[in-house]
Amino acid sequence: MAIFTSIGTAIAGALFGGSALAASLIGGALAFGTKLAIGKLTQKTQGKQKYTAVQGEIQFGGDVPVGTLYGVGPTKGQRAFYAKWDKGNKRNAEVFILANGWCDGLEPYVYMYGEKYNLVAQATIGNEVARYGVQGFIDGDGNSAISIRFYDGRPGQGVDQRLVDVTATLGNKWKATSKLSGMCYVVVERYYHLQFFRDAGRGKPEIDFVLRGLREYDPRKDSTVAGGSGPQRLNDPSTWAHATNPAVHRLNYQLGLRALVSGRTLIGEGKSLGQLDLATYFVAMNVCDTLRANGKKTYECSLFVSGDDDHTEVLKQFDDAMAGYGLNRRGLSGVIPGAPQIPVKDLTEADIPIERAKDIQFRKSAFERFNHLSGQFTSIESMWQPESLKPVYVNADVAADGRNRQTSIDFLQVTDPDIAQYLLNIRYRQNRVSGSATVPVSRRFGLAVQEGEWITWRGKTWMISEWRADERLRITLVLSETSAAIYDDGDIEPGPIIIPPTPPINPSLLSTVQNFNVAVGMINGAQGYDTPVLEFTWEPPDDPTITAVRFFYQIDGATELFEDQCTSPEDGIFRTTKNVVSGKVYTARATITTVPDRLRTYTPWKTTVEPTGLQTLLTGLQQLQADAINRFKELQREMDDFFRPTIEQLLTAFSLEGAVGQVQREELRAQIGENLAQIVEERRVRVSEDEALAQIMTALQASLGTTNARLTTEETVRASADGALSSSITGVSADLNGRFAQGLVKFEAVAAPTGVDARFSVLLRGGTNQSFKVSGFYVELYTEGGVQKSRMAIEADLFVVTDGNSRHYPLVYENGVLKLAIADIGLVNSGRMLALNGKMDINLNNGTIEIYS
């Protein structure tokens, strides 16, 4: 320092008549400039640390560096104490130190289990500044399962007496002297309420508290400072206020956070106001608070810092948050904010000594410039997680540079997306306006300007980034090109819109499906026919132990419950027609099947908004068709059984075992070679303990070579313990060289608890040995579900109903189509109506009408 003092004294003697003050100022400026240069050369390279508004992990131990928060941000804090008591240790408490210094308070919400929970303000019970319960953890009697008591870190704050009292008999006690003055902390007391923890499948929560950090000194609000006005005082923290202004943060960091007793600097640089350039700070603070066109402040930020952090890096975070630059002006520390200025002077050639060297670079090299800039900010909407900003790039710049040159700048100390996007654009523009110059100037000009001010030269605007003077007081200015257009936000897009994330659900805790719902629908079948269905939807679970989703549903207001299931839970959708009828409102709920099994619950009952649609006739007709076809197959089997045996076999199969019976037979027969004519009649009766039977069987047959004709009749009456039967069967057949025709007429009456009561059937069959055709009909009475019903079915390719009048078209069923010329209908239940020429299609199920030209 002695050499710089000597030089300063010599210059002062030559120019200012040996003024001691001038010698001191000049010597100090020279010494500061040299110190800065040496510092840059000898500074060690350190691993780059990410500075952010978030303190994301619980800290343990006594070697944790002191730290605090400028602005607002979430923190888990440093756990300083833990105790448990009461029966089964169902009550416990923890103390978390959130920050050093006097802080403003807690935001009205916390994060637990990956979700956001609101805090509920409650009456204080002791020395705490505020007391909260957590919404969702308060029972019906108003008792909180989680209680939070907040202490803001003010000097002389009281002890948490509740914690002192409940730990008095424990081995681990909270002492009456444990006031933690100068430390902002919370006491979290938990009661193991079964409803909120065990039954909900939750364990011990890790809480993220959102803290409003340090109360800070703002010289603009101090009337004892030149230019200030207000009640704040530097030596009275009770007058300070919370802020999010980056320039206010920077000034308070340079002043430093001091210990209450020793007064040593815990965090920050520990400077005095006399070492700071308050003029630049006043300007920067006002720029940050200026409202932009979108109604937001120009710059805001928040930052967690510790006593171990590098001062230069911390100050750079505050500088970046206002798109500005740190400044040392005549030995005073200040800051230049990112904002346009009015140039103070115009540098002309007359102000530049010709004999001194100049270094001018109107454009940086391509390696020093970028044309694609990306970055991240801290998003409150994304639970204080980093989110990407919209990249800034200009195609013309890419073309000018010859290729894409990409880099990134993060603004994790900024939580507003619009401010962060504005900062990203400013930093891009500042880099593209890249001229620099080292210019000697006259003393007249050099003594009229200072660092941070804007001047004009050669038609461009420049900022004085450095002011130099040598031992002969020859002044040199280091200039950086700038422009007011850099800070114009007219064409800057707003920041990204962040959608808050869906709270995560631990699959191992799922007891049923999530977001279950039921709706009605229709399934489109053949020829446009639809049938009503229930459609179940749910959120597909990401859990392989869930093997099926089971559904229980019923008609609204009914008691009968139906069930179905989906064995692929990841589908998220399932449709069923099982026991679904038309025109009804349904209610449904669901549960899961898991392997291995675990506690399962039902979803709440859900009701369909609308009733099911009217079911088309297709399903019912298909069932009737199947019933009729089966009945005709039975009649064909009866015909086969009736004509297959020979007459002798037909007449002789009669058992008398265990019964008293009698057979009477008469036969007339005439035969020449293969030509035969015969009449056989047989009468049978049989009585046993279980059955009484009487039969008359008559067979007439005439054969001439391969030509046969036969008439067979059978009349039977039977009585048993299970019922009574009377039947009469007449069968005729004719066969000529492989062509045959058969007819069977049967009438029977049955007295039995269920089944067919009476049936009259006629069946015709004819064809060749290779193929045949069947036609016929049946009429029957039958009992179903204790109710007697009747039905009739006809098997025919063409069915005609006519009154014999040629003037009236008949009703015709032909080739699977019912044809009707004129109809008088009261109500039509239909799914679709289509014109014969296809020109008009009315789909009643879809609610559409289509007309074609």
C-alpha positions, 0 to 999 in steps of 0.5 A: 500500500505504501507505493500507491500512497506515495504515487497518490501524494505525488499526483496530488502535489502536482495537481491539487496543491498537495491536498491530503484528501486528494492523495488519499482518494487517488491512492485508494483508487489505484490500490483498489484497481490493482487489488482487483486485478491480482484477485482475478489472477490468483482466485482459485477455481471452484466447482460451480454451485447451484444457488436457488430459492429452495433448501431441499433436505433436512440438515443434521448435526452441529457442523451445519454452516449458518444460513438464511433466506433472502426473499421467499422459499421452501426449506426443511430446516436443520433438525435440532431436537426430537422427543417422544412421550405419552402412551405408546409414544403416540406424541412426538415433537421436533425442532427445525431451525429454518434460518438465522436472523429475524424472519418475517413468517411462514406462507400459509401452506406446507408440502407433505407426502408430495402434496400441498396442504394449507395451514390453519391459523390457531390461537397461540398458547405461549411465546410463539409468534404464530401457531398453525394446524394442517388442513386435512389433519384436524378431527371433528372436535378441532384437535390437530394431529399436526401442530406447528409453532413458529418463532421468527428469530427476533432478539430476546424471543421467549422459550417454547414453554409447551416443549419444556413442560412435556419433556420435563420428565424425559431423558432428553429435555428442552431447557428453559434457556433454549430460546434460540434467539436470532434463529427462526425455527418451528416446533412440530408436534404430532399426535399419532391419530389413527384416522390420519396416519394408520388408516390413511396408510401414511408414515411420519411426514417430512414437511417443507415449510415455505418461509418468508425470509429475512427482514431487511434494511432499505435505506430508501426508507430511512430518513437519516440517510441522504435521499431516504424517507421513513422510519427504518434505522440501520441499527434497529432490526425491528424497523426493517421489513421483508423484501423480494427486491434483488438490490435490497438483498444485495445491499443487506448481503454486503452489510452482512448478518451479524451475531447478536452478542459478538457482533461478528459477521455470520453471513455476508461481507460485513461492510459498512454503509460508508463502503457502499455506493448508495447512489447506485443502490437507490437507482437499482432498488427503484428499477427493480420495484418499477411495474412493467406493462404486465403489472408485475415488478421488473425484478424480484428474486429469493436466495438461500445463502450460507456463511460458507458461500463465496461472496462473489458468487452470491453477489453474482446471483443478485446481479443476474436477478436484475440483469445487472453488473456489480460495480466498484466506483472509486473504491465503493461497492455498488451495482448497475441494474438492467435498465436503459439510461440517458447518456451523460456525455458524447465522446468526440475525437477531440476528447481522445489523445491521439498519441495514446493507444486505443483498443477497439473491438466492435464485435466479439469473435464467434466463439464469444457469442451465442445465438441460442440461449436456454435456461430454467427458473424455480416454479412455485406452481411446480412445487418449487421445482426447476422448470424450463424457460422458452429458449431464445434464438434468432435465425438471422443470428444463427446465419450470421455466426455460421452455425448454432452456438448454444449455451444456458443461463439458469435463474433459479433464484427467480420464481416468476416465469415472466420475470425469468423469461425477461431476464433470459431475453436481456442476457441474450441481447446483451451478448449480441450487442458485443462491441468493446473498447479501451479508449484514452480520454482527456482529463476534462472528459474523464473526470466528468464521468464515472463507472456505470454511466452511459455515453455516446461515441461513433454513433453508438451507446456505450456503458463505462465498465471501468475507469482507470488512472495511471500515476500521471493521471492519464485516464482510460475508459473501458467501454461496453456497447449497450442499447436501450433496445436491450431492455424493451419488453414489447416483443418479449413473450410471457414466461411458460405456463406451468401446470401444477403436478398431480399429487403422487399416489403410492401404488402399494397403498392403493386399496381401490381404483382411482377416479372410478366412474360409470356411464351408459352406452350402446354397442353397435351390432349387425345391421345397425342394431345396438344393445345397451351397455355399462361403461366403467372407467378408472385411472389405470394403476401402475401397480402389477400387484393389482390383478383385476378390477371388480364391478358391482352394479344394480338398477337404481332403487332395486336390491338385486346386485350384479357383478363383473370384472376386468382382468386387465386393470391397466386398460382403464375401461371396461364394458359389460352387457351382462344383466343390463336392460334398457331404459334404466338408471344404474348405480355402481362401485368397484374394488380390486383384486391383488396378489398378494392380498391386502386391505381393499376398499370399495369406491363410492357409489357412482350413478349413471347420468342418464338411463340406458338406451332402449335395447333393440330387438336383436338380442331378444330375437336371437334368443327366440330364434335359438329356442325355436331352432332347438325345438325343431331339432327336438322334433327332427330327432323324434322323427328320426327315432320314429322312422329309424326302427323297423316295424318289428323292432318298433312293436317288440321293444316292451319290457315286463321286468318288475311289472304286471303286463299283457301284450295283444298282437294281431298281424295280417301279412302278404309277401311275394319275393321282395314285394310286401304288404302288412298290417300289424297292431299291438296293444300293451298294458303294464302296471308296476309300483312306479308307473302305469302304461297303456299303448296302442301301436299300429303299422301299415306297410307296402313295399314293391322292390325299392318303393316303400310306403308306411303309416305308423300310429302310436297312442300312449297314456302313462301315469307315474308319481311325477306326472301324467302323459297322453300322446298321439303320434302319426307318421307317414313316409314314402320312399322311391329310389332314394327320394323320400318324403316324411310327415309326423303329426304329434299331440301330447298333454302333460301334467307336471310341475314344470315344462311343456303342458301341451304341444301340437306339432307337425313336421315335414321332411323330404329330399334324397339320401344326400340332402333334405328339407324340413318344414313344420310348426308347433304350438305349445303351452308351457310353464316358466317361473310358475307362470303358464305361457303359450308360443307358436313357431313356424319353420318355412322359407316363405310365410304368408298371411292373407285374407284371400283378397287380391286387393290387399297385400299379404304379410310376408316373411321371406329370406329372413326379411319381414315384408309389410305393405301397410302398418298402423303402429302406435309406438315404434321402438327402433334403433335405425330407419333406412330408406329403401333407396338409401337416400335417408338414414335415421339413426335413433341411437346416435341421434343423427339424420343423414340425407343423401342427394 
